[in-house]
């Protein structure tokens, strides 16, 4: 019977931009717009979401007489561990 090597699991190091983004999210959360306005790319935010270092959720926000849907990004427990390591 052939023997297969189990692929090694490697922890990917955070890029400087990813670390900065997670540090910005660490105290609480931020809107997606704020993160983009701070110079983070949508690709970087997508990578943080795909790797479970951050999560995205939407919530209604009342502004005057109207309600808008705001997208928030929050660091996950895995994101906090990545910052520590």
Secondary structure, 3 states (H helix, E strand, C coil): CCCCCCCCCCCCCCCHHHHHHHHHHHCCEEEHHHHHHCCCCHHHHHHHHHCCCEEEEEEEEEECCEEEEEEEEEECHHHHHHHHC
